[in-house]
Amino acid sequence: MRIDDYLSTVGIIKRRTIAKEKADNGLVEVNGRKVKPSYEVKLGDIIVIRGSQPFTAEVLALPTGSVAKDARAGYYRPL
């Protein structure tokens, strides 16, 4: 799953277009490296989002489709 899709699906970022813009502008890092929106997320990845509201999380699971709001917390662990 692409990182821009992952961030929006699990609710870390509200919309995929915003996630894509952040990655395009170098504000998204995975395991210490800046990534493009097409980066394929893997289990155990540490995602860091820089900007006005910085956020760090570990990937716990990859969704296969839409995720209900109350189930989103099971896909990542904030650090």
PyMOL CGO cylinders between C-alpha atoms (Angstrom):
from pymol import cmd
from pymol.cgo import CYLINDER

trace = [
    CYLINDER, 0.00, 0.00, 0.00, 1.33, 3.45, -0.92, 0.3, 1, 1, 1, 1, 1, 1,
    CYLINDER, 1.33, 3.45, -0.92, 2.23, 5.72, 1.99, 0.3, 1, 1, 1, 1, 1, 1,
    CYLINDER, 2.23, 5.72, 1.99, -0.16, 8.50, 0.94, 0.3, 1, 1, 1, 1, 1, 1,
    CYLINDER, -0.16, 8.50, 0.94, -3.00, 5.96, 0.81, 0.3, 1, 1, 1, 1, 1, 1,
    CYLINDER, -3.00, 5.96, 0.81, -1.98, 4.39, 4.14, 0.3, 1, 1, 1, 1, 1, 1,
    CYLINDER, -1.98, 4.39, 4.14, -1.86, 7.75, 5.96, 0.3, 1, 1, 1, 1, 1, 1,
    CYLINDER, -1.86, 7.75, 5.96, -5.35, 8.70, 4.79, 0.3, 1, 1, 1, 1, 1, 1,
    CYLINDER, -5.35, 8.70, 4.79, -6.93, 5.24, 5.19, 0.3, 1, 1, 1, 1, 1, 1,
    CYLINDER, -6.93, 5.24, 5.19, -5.87, 4.87, 8.84, 0.3, 1, 1, 1, 1, 1, 1,
    CYLINDER, -5.87, 4.87, 8.84, -6.77, 8.49, 9.62, 0.3, 1, 1, 1, 1, 1, 1,
    CYLINDER, -6.77, 8.49, 9.62, -3.33, 9.92, 10.38, 0.3, 1, 1, 1, 1, 1, 1,
    CYLINDER, -3.33, 9.92, 10.38, -3.89, 12.55, 7.67, 0.3, 1, 1, 1, 1, 1, 1,
    CYLINDER, -3.89, 12.55, 7.67, -7.42, 13.53, 6.72, 0.3, 1, 1, 1, 1, 1, 1,
    CYLINDER, -7.42, 13.53, 6.72, -7.16, 13.35, 2.91, 0.3, 1, 1, 1, 1, 1, 1,
    CYLINDER, -7.16, 13.35, 2.91, -4.91, 11.48, 0.51, 0.3, 1, 1, 1, 1, 1, 1,
    CYLINDER, -4.91, 11.48, 0.51, -4.13, 14.65, -1.47, 0.3, 1, 1, 1, 1, 1, 1,
    CYLINDER, -4.13, 14.65, -1.47, -2.76, 16.28, 1.68, 0.3, 1, 1, 1, 1, 1, 1,
    CYLINDER, -2.76, 16.28, 1.68, -0.64, 13.19, 2.43, 0.3, 1, 1, 1, 1, 1, 1,
    CYLINDER, -0.64, 13.19, 2.43, 0.68, 13.25, -1.15, 0.3, 1, 1, 1, 1, 1, 1,
    CYLINDER, 0.68, 13.25, -1.15, 1.57, 16.96, -0.89, 0.3, 1, 1, 1, 1, 1, 1,
    CYLINDER, 1.57, 16.96, -0.89, 3.43, 16.41, 2.40, 0.3, 1, 1, 1, 1, 1, 1,
    CYLINDER, 3.43, 16.41, 2.40, 5.45, 13.56, 0.88, 0.3, 1, 1, 1, 1, 1, 1,
    CYLINDER, 5.45, 13.56, 0.88, 6.16, 15.59, -2.28, 0.3, 1, 1, 1, 1, 1, 1,
    CYLINDER, 6.16, 15.59, -2.28, 7.45, 18.44, -0.09, 0.3, 1, 1, 1, 1, 1, 1,
    CYLINDER, 7.45, 18.44, -0.09, 9.81, 16.17, 1.88, 0.3, 1, 1, 1, 1, 1, 1,
    CYLINDER, 9.81, 16.17, 1.88, 7.81, 16.24, 5.13, 0.3, 1, 1, 1, 1, 1, 1,
    CYLINDER, 7.81, 16.24, 5.13, 7.28, 12.46, 5.36, 0.3, 1, 1, 1, 1, 1, 1,
    CYLINDER, 7.28, 12.46, 5.36, 10.09, 10.15, 6.47, 0.3, 1, 1, 1, 1, 1, 1,
    CYLINDER, 10.09, 10.15, 6.47, 10.11, 6.38, 6.88, 0.3, 1, 1, 1, 1, 1, 1,
    CYLINDER, 10.11, 6.38, 6.88, 12.88, 4.78, 8.92, 0.3, 1, 1, 1, 1, 1, 1,
    CYLINDER, 12.88, 4.78, 8.92, 14.89, 8.03, 8.76, 0.3, 1, 1, 1, 1, 1, 1,
    CYLINDER, 14.89, 8.03, 8.76, 14.64, 8.54, 4.97, 0.3, 1, 1, 1, 1, 1, 1,
    CYLINDER, 14.64, 8.54, 4.97, 12.45, 11.02, 3.13, 0.3, 1, 1, 1, 1, 1, 1,
    CYLINDER, 12.45, 11.02, 3.13, 10.02, 9.16, 0.88, 0.3, 1, 1, 1, 1, 1, 1,
    CYLINDER, 10.02, 9.16, 0.88, 7.85, 9.86, -2.13, 0.3, 1, 1, 1, 1, 1, 1,
    CYLINDER, 7.85, 9.86, -2.13, 4.06, 9.30, -2.07, 0.3, 1, 1, 1, 1, 1, 1,
    CYLINDER, 4.06, 9.30, -2.07, 4.53, 6.02, -3.93, 0.3, 1, 1, 1, 1, 1, 1,
    CYLINDER, 4.53, 6.02, -3.93, 6.63, 4.42, -1.15, 0.3, 1, 1, 1, 1, 1, 1,
    CYLINDER, 6.63, 4.42, -1.15, 5.23, 0.97, -0.28, 0.3, 1, 1, 1, 1, 1, 1,
    CYLINDER, 5.23, 0.97, -0.28, 4.56, 0.77, 3.48, 0.3, 1, 1, 1, 1, 1, 1,
    CYLINDER, 4.56, 0.77, 3.48, 5.78, -2.34, 5.32, 0.3, 1, 1, 1, 1, 1, 1,
    CYLINDER, 5.78, -2.34, 5.32, 5.02, -3.74, 8.78, 0.3, 1, 1, 1, 1, 1, 1,
    CYLINDER, 5.02, -3.74, 8.78, 7.28, -2.23, 11.41, 0.3, 1, 1, 1, 1, 1, 1,
    CYLINDER, 7.28, -2.23, 11.41, 8.05, 0.95, 9.45, 0.3, 1, 1, 1, 1, 1, 1,
    CYLINDER, 8.05, 0.95, 9.45, 8.51, 4.07, 11.58, 0.3, 1, 1, 1, 1, 1, 1,
    CYLINDER, 8.51, 4.07, 11.58, 6.73, 7.00, 9.93, 0.3, 1, 1, 1, 1, 1, 1,
    CYLINDER, 6.73, 7.00, 9.93, 7.62, 10.59, 10.85, 0.3, 1, 1, 1, 1, 1, 1,
    CYLINDER, 7.62, 10.59, 10.85, 5.51, 13.48, 9.59, 0.3, 1, 1, 1, 1, 1, 1,
    CYLINDER, 5.51, 13.48, 9.59, 7.11, 16.88, 9.95, 0.3, 1, 1, 1, 1, 1, 1,
    CYLINDER, 7.11, 16.88, 9.95, 5.41, 20.25, 9.80, 0.3, 1, 1, 1, 1, 1, 1,
    CYLINDER, 5.41, 20.25, 9.80, 3.19, 22.35, 12.05, 0.3, 1, 1, 1, 1, 1, 1,
    CYLINDER, 3.19, 22.35, 12.05, 1.78, 19.20, 13.73, 0.3, 1, 1, 1, 1, 1, 1,
    CYLINDER, 1.78, 19.20, 13.73, 4.63, 16.67, 13.86, 0.3, 1, 1, 1, 1, 1, 1,
    CYLINDER, 4.63, 16.67, 13.86, 3.66, 13.02, 14.34, 0.3, 1, 1, 1, 1, 1, 1,
    CYLINDER, 3.66, 13.02, 14.34, 5.56, 9.74, 14.68, 0.3, 1, 1, 1, 1, 1, 1,
    CYLINDER, 5.56, 9.74, 14.68, 4.05, 6.25, 14.47, 0.3, 1, 1, 1, 1, 1, 1,
    CYLINDER, 4.05, 6.25, 14.47, 4.97, 2.60, 13.94, 0.3, 1, 1, 1, 1, 1, 1,
    CYLINDER, 4.97, 2.60, 13.94, 3.04, 0.57, 11.35, 0.3, 1, 1, 1, 1, 1, 1,
    CYLINDER, 3.04, 0.57, 11.35, 1.33, -2.39, 13.05, 0.3, 1, 1, 1, 1, 1, 1,
    CYLINDER, 1.33, -2.39, 13.05, -0.89, -3.64, 10.22, 0.3, 1, 1, 1, 1, 1, 1,
    CYLINDER, -0.89, -3.64, 10.22, -1.78, -2.87, 6.61, 0.3, 1, 1, 1, 1, 1, 1,
    CYLINDER, -1.78, -2.87, 6.61, -5.46, -2.36, 5.76, 0.3, 1, 1, 1, 1, 1, 1,
    CYLINDER, -5.46, -2.36, 5.76, -6.91, -4.18, 2.77, 0.3, 1, 1, 1, 1, 1, 1,
    CYLINDER, -6.91, -4.18, 2.77, -9.79, -1.77, 2.24, 0.3, 1, 1, 1, 1, 1, 1,
    CYLINDER, -9.79, -1.77, 2.24, -11.70, 0.93, 4.06, 0.3, 1, 1, 1, 1, 1, 1,
    CYLINDER, -11.70, 0.93, 4.06, -11.18, 1.16, 7.82, 0.3, 1, 1, 1, 1, 1, 1,
    CYLINDER, -11.18, 1.16, 7.82, -13.89, 2.14, 10.31, 0.3, 1, 1, 1, 1, 1, 1,
    CYLINDER, -13.89, 2.14, 10.31, -13.00, 5.09, 12.54, 0.3, 1, 1, 1, 1, 1, 1,
    CYLINDER, -13.00, 5.09, 12.54, -13.09, 3.00, 15.71, 0.3, 1, 1, 1, 1, 1, 1,
    CYLINDER, -13.09, 3.00, 15.71, -10.72, 0.39, 14.20, 0.3, 1, 1, 1, 1, 1, 1,
    CYLINDER, -10.72, 0.39, 14.20, -8.05, 2.81, 12.93, 0.3, 1, 1, 1, 1, 1, 1,
    CYLINDER, -8.05, 2.81, 12.93, -5.95, 2.74, 16.11, 0.3, 1, 1, 1, 1, 1, 1,
    CYLINDER, -5.95, 2.74, 16.11, -5.14, -0.94, 15.53, 0.3, 1, 1, 1, 1, 1, 1,
    CYLINDER, -5.14, -0.94, 15.53, -3.12, -0.15, 12.40, 0.3, 1, 1, 1, 1, 1, 1,
    CYLINDER, -3.12, -0.15, 12.40, -0.46, 2.09, 13.97, 0.3, 1, 1, 1, 1, 1, 1,
    CYLINDER, -0.46, 2.09, 13.97, 1.11, 2.91, 17.32, 0.3, 1, 1, 1, 1, 1, 1,
    CYLINDER, 1.11, 2.91, 17.32, 1.98, 6.56, 18.06, 0.3, 1, 1, 1, 1, 1, 1,
    CYLINDER, 1.98, 6.56, 18.06, 5.52, 7.02, 19.35, 0.3, 1, 1, 1, 1, 1, 1,
]
cmd.load_cgo(trace, "trace")
